[in-house]
């Protein structure tokens, strides 16, 4: 792990296990974000996601810019509850120090998307080791695949094993592979999650009022089932609003040696 962390600190791009799938991660510089986007087949300036250790997540959000009617204590309880279950993504008001290529404007609110593998994932130790060697407090992360813009496919492959990624990305300059000890065992550790991109919930805005609970917005229905998400939200005193287009569009498509059930 130490050698790999040094490599990322120096500008390398790691392909590594992230809960129940594989992702790419590197330092959060504009040139590296643009390069990974281009390798994947995305526009170079596509906004990136942020990953970091669990204890650093809350510092990435500006808690003074929550929408009226939403208090920070409820959101923090929601985040903790979801990360106990496994991988999840959150979009909220961004702190001022975050760069433009990792933030996005949404009706005048500058936001950042933070994706975590959950509290129990060993990749958190990898993040911590990389950050020991840099002045950063976070990294850039994205799914380990080619964009549908490049492939022309209806969906993008989601990999829960390293083997299919090695011939495709193993010789791309700057990329290197970090395999898990047992990919199938890693997937089984997350029984509530499909092996697909994480569900993303936003709290920089609220859904239409429906009763007394503020309704945070499901922007992407990914790996976590909605009934599990709803239970955690209700425990935090929050409701859910499913944004238009947020539903799972296709069956989970996993590139290992098997096809998984429909969501």
C-alpha positions, 0 to 999 in steps of 0.5 A, a space after each residue: 500500500 505504501 508504494 501505491 500511495 507514493 505513486 498516487 501522491 506523485 501523480 499516478 492514477 490508481 484503479 482500486 477496489 471501492 466497496 463492491 466495485 472498482 474506481 479510478 483515483 488520483 490527486 485532485 489537480 485540474 490536469 489529472 482530472 482532465 486527463 482521466 476524463 479524456 481517457 474515459 471518453 468524457 469531455 475534459 472539463 466534466 466536473 469530478 467527484 471527491 473522495 476522502 477518509 470518513 473523518 474528512 467528509 463533513 469539512 468539504 461542505 459549507 454547513 452555513 448554506 443549507 436550504 431553509 428548513 434543513 438543519 445540519 444535525 439531521 444531515 450529519 446523522 443521515 450521512 453517518 447512517 448511510 455510510 454504516 451500510 456501505 458506499 454512498 454519494 452526497 452533493 451539498 454546498 461546497 466549501 470556498 476552497 474547493 476548485 472549480 473543476 470539482 464543483 458545480 453550480 445548481 441554481 446559484 448554489 456552488 456544490 460538491 459531490 463526495 462519494 464514499 465507500 462507507 466506513 468499513 471499506 479498506 480503501 479508506 486506509 489507502 486514502 489516508 496513506 496518500 494524504 499523508 504524502 500530500 498537502 491535500 485533504 481529499 482525492 479525485 475519484 471516478 468509476 473505472 470504465 469507458 464512457 458511453 460517449 466513447 463506446 456508443 453503448 446504452 450504458 457504461 460497464 461497472 466492474 467488480 473484478 480487476 481482471 477485465 480492467 487490466 488489459 483495457 487500462 493497465 498499459 495506459 500511461 499513468 494508470 496502475 492496478 491495485 487488486 483486492 484479495 477476493 473481489 467476490 468476497 468484497 461484493 458480498 460484504 454489501 448485501 444491501 447494495 448492487 455492484 453499480 455506481 453509488 446512489 447520490 443524495 443532494 442536500 443543497 436543495 429540498 424536494 417539494 413539501 410533503 408533511 412536516 419532514 424536509 425532503 432531501 433529493 435522490 439525484 441518482 438511484 444507484 447501488 442502495 435500494 430505496 427502501 433501505 435509503 428511506 429507512 435511514 432518512 426517516 431515522 434522521 427525521 428526513 423524507 426523500 424526493 426522487 428527482 426526475 430521471 433519478 430512477 435506475 435506468 437499466 439492469 446492473 451490468 457487471 463485467 466479471 464473469 457473471 450477470 447480476 439480477 435486475 435492480 
